[in-house]
Amino acid sequence: MPLFDVFTLFPDIFIPYLQASILQRAIERKILQVNLHNIRDWTVDKHHCTDDAPYGGGGGMVMLAQPVSTMKLAGMVPFNLATTCALCVFRW
């Protein structure tokens, strides 16, 4: 069974998609497994910050390495050659 671990700041956004149509049937029939992980759960500050200003200034924000490295140390993120990471960037 294919296993997908989705690491996101907004796991609730994925729930309606996973509970609809083909994805829902695949999950119910145990053809597909999807685990949602909230990156904010792995931050260390009281505000659960996950972003920082870019080096050298400029517009936009960058993802902090700390939450991802903490997840890796906890064994949540299996970094190896078979792992594919996708980062979606939305511009408004």
Backbone as CSV, one residue per row, in Angstrom:
resi,resn,N_x,N_y,N_z,CA_x,CA_y,CA_z,C_x,C_y,C_z
1,MET,0.844,-1.174,0.000,0.000,0.000,0.000,0.894,1.243,0.000
2,PRO,0.683,2.156,-0.926,1.454,3.396,-0.931,1.162,4.241,0.315
3,LEU,2.208,4.768,0.898,2.093,5.600,2.087,2.576,7.002,1.744
4,PHE,1.740,7.990,2.055,2.087,9.388,1.826,2.073,10.116,3.153
5,ASP,3.191,10.701,3.530,3.270,11.566,4.700,3.283,12.992,4.191
6,VAL,2.279,13.761,4.587,2.154,15.146,4.148,2.529,16.042,5.324
7,PHE,3.594,16.812,5.158,4.049,17.761,6.171,3.622,19.147,5.717
8,THR,2.772,19.786,6.511,2.184,21.052,6.095,1.902,21.932,7.302
9,LEU,1.730,23.211,7.039,1.313,24.136,8.093,-0.203,24.113,8.273
10,PHE,-0.919,23.577,7.293,-2.378,23.592,7.316,-2.946,22.206,7.010
11,PRO,-2.830,21.246,7.935,-3.306,19.896,7.649,-4.816,19.817,7.444
12,ASP,-5.569,20.728,8.031,-7.031,20.700,7.883,-7.477,20.961,6.450
13,ILE,-6.635,21.586,5.659,-6.977,21.851,4.256,-7.071,20.540,3.466
14,PHE,-6.285,19.543,3.832,-6.247,18.289,3.090,-7.414,17.356,3.405
15,ILE,-8.022,17.501,4.574,-9.058,16.568,5.013,-10.231,16.482,4.042
16,PRO,-10.805,17.588,3.562,-11.920,17.451,2.608,-11.536,16.704,1.328
17,TYR,-10.316,16.887,0.861,-9.878,16.193,-0.346,-9.724,14.689,-0.105
18,LEU,-9.269,14.343,1.091,-9.072,12.934,1.415,-10.385,12.225,1.726
19,GLN,-11.432,12.988,2.011,-12.735,12.406,2.333,-13.699,12.504,1.159
20,ALA,-13.185,12.694,-0.022,-14.035,12.848,-1.199,-13.648,11.851,-2.278
21,SER,-14.642,11.321,-2.921,-14.525,10.569,-4.162,-13.478,9.465,-4.139
22,ILE,-12.584,9.473,-5.099,-11.637,8.381,-5.323,-10.675,8.215,-4.149
23,LEU,-10.183,9.302,-3.603,-9.248,9.200,-2.480,-9.909,8.548,-1.272
24,GLN,-11.137,8.929,-0.978,-11.844,8.349,0.159,-12.021,6.836,-0.025
25,ARG,-12.440,6.416,-1.204,-12.633,4.988,-1.466,-11.314,4.228,-1.372
26,ALA,-10.245,4.812,-1.860,-8.940,4.153,-1.793,-8.478,3.996,-0.348
27,ILE,-8.702,5.001,0.473,-8.321,4.925,1.888,-9.187,3.902,2.618
28,GLU,-10.483,3.894,2.365,-11.383,2.934,3.001,-11.039,1.500,2.627
29,ARG,-10.627,1.273,1.392,-10.285,-0.075,0.917,-8.839,-0.449,1.228
30,LYS,-8.147,0.422,1.959,-6.754,0.204,2.358,-5.817,0.041,1.149
31,ILE,-6.135,0.765,0.101,-5.278,0.808,-1.078,-4.251,1.923,-0.930
32,LEU,-4.579,2.915,-0.129,-3.771,4.120,0.037,-3.788,4.521,1.503
33,GLN,-2.662,5.007,1.997,-2.598,5.537,3.360,-1.969,6.922,3.307
34,VAL,-2.622,7.890,3.957,-2.127,9.262,3.996,-2.058,9.704,5.455
35,ASN,-0.886,10.142,5.885,-0.701,10.681,7.235,-0.436,12.171,7.120
36,LEU,-1.193,12.962,7.875,-1.016,14.415,7.878,-0.226,14.823,9.119
37,HIS,0.787,15.663,8.930,1.632,16.125,10.032,1.673,17.650,10.014
38,ASN,1.417,18.255,11.152,1.472,19.707,11.280,2.886,20.113,11.666
39,ILE,3.534,20.882,10.825,4.912,21.311,11.077,4.996,22.149,12.350
40,ARG,3.949,22.895,12.653,3.959,23.739,13.863,4.077,22.927,15.147
41,ASP,3.687,21.662,15.117,3.806,20.814,16.305,5.252,20.557,16.691
42,TRP,6.181,20.828,15.794,7.589,20.525,16.032,8.439,21.776,16.266
43,THR,7.803,22.923,16.472,8.549,24.151,16.765,8.866,24.214,18.253
44,VAL,9.802,25.067,18.615,10.223,25.141,20.017,9.822,26.451,20.695
45,ASP,9.365,27.431,19.941,8.997,28.703,20.565,7.513,28.710,20.935
46,LYS,7.125,29.647,21.791,5.746,29.660,22.289,4.730,30.084,21.225
47,HIS,5.171,30.731,20.153,4.256,31.177,19.099,4.186,30.190,17.928
48,HIS,4.942,29.109,17.997,4.975,28.081,16.944,5.344,28.670,15.576
49,CYS,6.372,29.516,15.559,6.822,30.143,14.311,7.530,29.121,13.427
50,THR,7.244,29.199,12.143,7.872,28.288,11.183,8.590,29.031,10.069
51,ASP,8.562,30.350,10.114,9.195,31.108,9.039,10.128,32.166,9.596
52,ASP,10.968,32.667,8.722,11.957,33.667,9.096,12.167,34.580,7.899
53,ALA,12.765,35.728,8.138,13.060,36.654,7.046,14.195,36.089,6.197
54,PRO,14.178,36.338,4.893,15.244,35.820,4.042,16.573,36.519,4.305
55,TYR,17.656,35.780,4.139,18.994,36.339,4.298,19.199,37.422,3.251
56,GLY,19.650,38.565,3.660,19.893,39.660,2.738,18.684,40.548,2.513
57,GLY,17.598,40.264,3.202,16.405,41.100,3.067,15.572,40.732,1.861
58,GLY,14.717,41.636,1.488,13.825,41.376,0.359,12.463,40.903,0.821
59,GLY,11.575,40.749,-0.132,10.220,40.354,0.187,10.092,38.865,0.432
60,GLY,9.038,38.498,1.129,8.741,37.089,1.362,9.350,36.550,2.631
61,MET,9.115,35.286,2.870,9.618,34.606,4.055,10.203,33.263,3.619
62,VAL,11.028,32.687,4.492,11.602,31.372,4.232,11.258,30.439,5.391
63,MET,11.215,29.143,5.115,10.913,28.147,6.141,12.106,27.981,7.072
64,LEU,11.860,27.956,8.365,12.915,27.681,9.332,13.359,26.227,9.204
65,ALA,14.626,25.982,9.377,15.139,24.616,9.322,14.847,23.858,10.617
66,GLN,14.675,24.564,11.722,14.526,23.915,13.028,13.377,22.917,13.092
67,PRO,12.137,23.250,12.670,11.074,22.248,12.782,11.338,20.996,11.933
68,VAL,11.880,21.187,10.745,12.151,20.048,9.862,13.271,19.183,10.436
69,SER,14.317,19.811,10.965,15.412,19.027,11.544,14.958,18.303,12.808
70,THR,14.068,18.912,13.592,13.523,18.245,14.774,12.688,17.039,14.375
71,MET,11.894,17.170,13.316,11.111,16.035,12.824,12.032,14.927,12.328
72,LYS,13.121,15.300,11.667,14.073,14.306,11.162,14.718,13.556,12.319
73,LEU,15.139,14.286,13.364,15.768,13.648,14.521,14.792,12.721,15.251
74,ALA,13.511,13.042,15.223,12.493,12.210,15.873,12.101,11.021,15.008
75,GLY,12.647,10.939,13.799,12.339,9.835,12.919,11.072,10.015,12.110
76,MET,10.507,11.218,12.111,9.277,11.482,11.362,9.543,11.639,9.872
77,VAL,10.713,12.154,9.524,11.044,12.415,8.118,12.172,11.481,7.712
78,PRO,11.862,10.444,6.939,12.919,9.512,6.513,13.676,10.037,5.297
79,PHE,14.683,10.871,5.536,15.460,11.416,4.428,16.365,10.325,3.853
80,ASN,16.081,9.908,2.646,16.921,8.961,1.944,16.711,9.162,0.447
81,LEU,17.344,8.356,-0.364,17.250,8.543,-1.801,15.858,8.253,-2.351
82,ALA,15.069,7.450,-1.630,13.733,7.101,-2.112,12.691,8.147,-1.720
83,THR,13.091,9.135,-0.933,12.146,10.153,-0.462,12.098,11.315,-1.439
84,THR,10.906,11.722,-1.770,10.724,12.881,-2.635,10.012,13.961,-1.837
85,CYS,10.580,15.139,-1.817,9.969,16.268,-1.121,9.454,17.253,-2.157
86,ALA,8.234,17.706,-1.954,7.650,18.699,-2.853,7.268,19.918,-2.031
87,LEU,7.631,21.063,-2.509,7.302,22.312,-1.842,6.463,23.146,-2.794
88,CYS,5.264,23.472,-2.362,4.372,24.282,-3.194,4.443,25.729,-2.729
89,VAL,4.673,26.612,-3.628,4.755,28.038,-3.309,3.624,28.747,-4.024
90,PHE,2.835,29.473,-3.268,1.721,30.215,-3.848,2.047,31.705,-3.796
91,ARG,1.828,32.372,-4.886,2.029,33.821,-4.932,0.676,34.482,-5.083
92,TRP,0.385,35.413,-4.214,-0.917,36.090,-4.251,-0.808,37.379,-5.029
